[in-house]
Amino acid sequence: MRPENRSHQPKEGLDLASCLEAYTSAGAYAAFEEENLGQLTPGKLADLVLLNRRLVNEEPEALLEVGPQ
């Protein structure tokens, strides 16, 4: 990882699952839209993006290289 991307407080960092939740279900909840957004379930709206790699298989440093397919 590049030095400028390192946290000054690593113990306050988030794991990948927490980051994904923050951008999906927690984001919908914060916007009072949890009935319509935030999960891939029938009846809910969704914006999708196809990525060139699976996020869960990557080392943290490699996430900088993940992008749309």
C-alpha positions in Angstrom: 0.0 0.0 0.0 1.3 3.4 -0.8 2.3 5.5 2.3 -0.1 8.3 1.5 -3.0 5.8 1.7 -2.1 4.4 5.1 -4.3 5.3 8.1 -2.8 7.2 11.0 -5.1 5.1 13.2 -5.2 1.5 11.7 -7.3 0.3 14.6 -10.1 2.6 13.4 -10.1 1.1 9.9 -13.0 -0.9 8.5 -12.9 -4.4 7.1 -14.3 -5.0 3.6 -17.6 -6.4 4.7 -18.2 -3.3 6.9 -17.3 -1.0 3.9 -19.7 -2.8 1.6 -22.5 -2.6 4.2 -21.9 1.1 4.7 -22.4 1.7 0.9 -25.4 -0.6 0.6 -27.9 -1.3 3.5 -26.5 1.2 5.9 -26.5 3.9 3.3 -30.1 3.1 2.4 -31.0 3.2 6.1 -29.3 6.6 6.6 -31.3 8.0 3.6 -34.6 6.5 5.1 -34.8 4.3 1.9 -34.3 0.9 3.5 -37.7 -0.2 2.2 -36.7 0.5 -1.4 -32.9 0.2 -1.5 -29.8 -1.3 0.0 -30.2 -5.1 -0.7 -30.5 -7.2 -3.8 -34.0 -8.6 -2.9 -37.2 -8.8 -5.0 -39.1 -5.5 -5.2 -36.1 -3.3 -4.3 -34.4 -0.9 -6.7 -30.7 -1.5 -7.5 -27.8 0.2 -9.3 -25.2 -2.4 -10.4 -21.6 -2.3 -11.5 -19.6 -5.3 -12.8 -16.1 -5.2 -11.4 -13.0 -6.7 -13.1 -12.1 -8.7 -9.9 -13.9 -10.2 -6.9 -13.4 -7.9 -4.0 -13.4 -10.7 -1.4 -10.4 -12.5 -3.0 -8.1 -9.5 -3.0 -5.5 -8.2 -0.7 -6.2 -4.7 0.6 -3.4 -3.3 -1.5 -4.9 -4.9 -4.7 -8.2 -3.1 -4.1 -6.6 0.0 -5.6 -6.6 -1.9 -9.0 -10.2 -3.0 -8.9 -12.4 -1.2 -11.4 -15.4 -1.6 -13.7 -15.4 -4.4 -16.3 
